[in-house]
Amino acid sequence: MKKTQIYAIMKTVKKGGDVSDNRGKGKEATKRTTSLINDIAAEIQKDARVTIRTLAGAYGLSKDTIHKILIEDTGL
């Protein structure tokens, strides 16, 4: 950690601010909802050759999220 980061944290603490870990603050967590899972399963049933990359682009999700949905939620 750089000195400037430490000084910024110390300044925040002195002012009574929160210094919790804010990594990934800009990313919004994606929830694997039932409707999303059903939509993706329907896409797979329409075209079994659709790729994870294509599904990720279509739904605005990461490839990892699509992969988890396929493996954990649909059992594919």
C-alpha positions, 0 to 999 in steps of 0.5 A: 500500500502506498503512503498516499493511500495510508494518509488518505485512510488516516484523514478519513478516520480522523473525520469519522468516516467509514474506511471499509473495503470499497473494491468493486464499488462500481460493479453491481451484483447480479442476482440469479433470479428465477426468471433469468434462469428460465429465460436462459434455459429457454434459450438453450432449448431453442438452440442447444449450440448457443455459446456462453459468450453469446448468452453473456452478451445477450443478457449483459452478464459475465461468462462466469455468471452464465456458467454458474447458471448453467451448471448450478441452476439448470444442471446442464 
